[in-house]
Amino acid sequence: MAVSLKLCAAIFLLLMVSQVASQQCLPSSIDIQQTNSGKMAGALDTVFQVTVTNRCRCTVKNVYLHSDGFSSSTPVDPKVFRRAGPGYLVGDGGMIPSSKSITFQYSWDHYFKMTPASLQAEC
């Protein structure tokens, strides 16, 4: 009886720990950095480089960003960043391991604010 009680307690604790770990992967665990590349596209548009980094300890997938009014005067690879529903899908929805990044460039006369909207964690 004591052994089965300890086993049940251990299983319960393990389930609680795994649930807490997956809850730590919130949209705020996605870091978005934009830099002016110093290059121009045409006469007026600046080329911006965007790096989307997973700061969660778990692998994430289906990372979506908000970016109101986003546009680019040069093509952006749709497997890297594309409009999907009300947001923008990063990396074709594929896995982004912990501490890894996806980078892309776009061109416009100003930068567009990008914020993490949602993700799915794979802990």
GUSE-343303 format. One record per residue: x negated, y negated, z negated of N, C-alpha, C in turn. Coordinates in steps of 0.1 Angstrom, whole numbers, plus 5000, padded with zeros to 4 digits. Atoms other than C-alpha are relative to their C-alpha. Layout:
% residues N
XYZXYZXYZ...
% end
This chain:
% residues 123
499250125000500050005000499149875000500950115001497249764991499349985013500750014987495449845023500949945011499150054990498449785045500449854998499750145003499149455027498849915004501250074996495549345033499949995015500050004985495849445070501049905005499050094995499049255074499649854998500550145003497448945057498949965010501150034991494448975080500649975014499350034987496648995112500749875000499350135001498748705100499049885001501150105000495548495094499449985014500650004986494148585128501049935010499050064992497448485145500149854997500050145004497448155126498849925006501250064995493848075136500149985015499950014985494448155173501149895004499050104997497647935173499449864998500650135003495747645157499049965011501050034990492947675182500649965013499450044987495247655212500749864999499450135002497047355197499049885000501050105000493747165196499749955014500250044986493747145234501249925005499050104996495846835239499549925012500550084989495746605268498949904996501150095004493546375247498650075000501349935000490846645249499450005014500550024987490446555286499449865001500750134999487846275291499949965015500050054987488146065322499049885001501050114999485145845332500149955015500050054986485245615363498849905000501150094998482145445376500149945014500250064987481545205405498750055005501149934994479245395428499049905006500950104993477745075442500150005015499949984985478845185477501349935004498850064994481445025499500650095011499349934989484045185522500649895008499550114992484544935550499449874994500550135005484144565542500549974986499350055012486444535512500150104988499749905010486844865493498850064993501049945008484644985465500250154998499949865002483845355461499850034985500049965014484645485426499850154999500249855003483445815412500850024987499249965012485845985387499450144996500449885007484646255363501050044990499049945010487246465345499350114993500849905008485646655316500950064990499249925010487246925294499249994987500750015013486246835258500650104990499549905008488347115244499150124999500849895001486647425231500550125008499449904992488947635252499949965015499850034986489147665290501449955002498750064997491947455304500350025015499650004986493947475337501249915001498950094997496747285354499949864993500350135006495246955343500749895009499350114993497546665353499649874995500350145004496746295352501149915004499150114996498845985353499149895007500850114994497645715377501049925009498950084993500345455386499449935012500350084988500045325422498750055006501349954994496945545430500150005015500249994985495745515466498550005003501450004995492545555485499949985015500250034986491345415517499150105007500749884995489145725522500650124995499449875004490346085520499450054987500549925012490146265487500450145002499849854998489846645489501250044991498849975008493346765479499850124991500349895009491747075463499449954987500650065012490046835438501049914993499150095006492746575433501149975009498850024991496246545447501249974992498650035006499746415440500750134999499249885003501846685424501249964991498950045008505346585412499749864995500250145005505146275389498549964997501450035003501346305384499150055011501049964991498146415400499350134994500649875004496746775398498549995002501550005000492946815391499650145003500649874997490947095406500950115005499049904994493847265424500750084989499349935012495147365389499150114995500849905005492247595384499349984986500650005013490247675353498849894999501150095003487947405338499450054987500649955012485647565312499749894990500350105010484847385280498749935004501250094997482347095285499749995015500350014986482547125323500949895006499350124994483746855347500350035015499750004985485346805381499849855003500350144996484246495400500549985014499550044987485746315430499849855002500150144997485545985447501249955007499050074992488045735460499649865003500350144996487945395476501249915000498950105001490045085469499449874996500650125004489644725462499949974985500150015014490044785425500250154995499949865005489945095402501550024995498749965005493145275391499850074986500049945014493645355354500550145001499649865000493845735350500050054985499949945013495045905318500550145001499549865000495546275309501550004997498649995002499146375311500450144994499749875005499246755305498950105004500949894997497247075306500550134994499749875007497447445297498750054995501249955006494847595274500050155001500349854999493347945278499050034989500949975011491948025243499850154998
% end
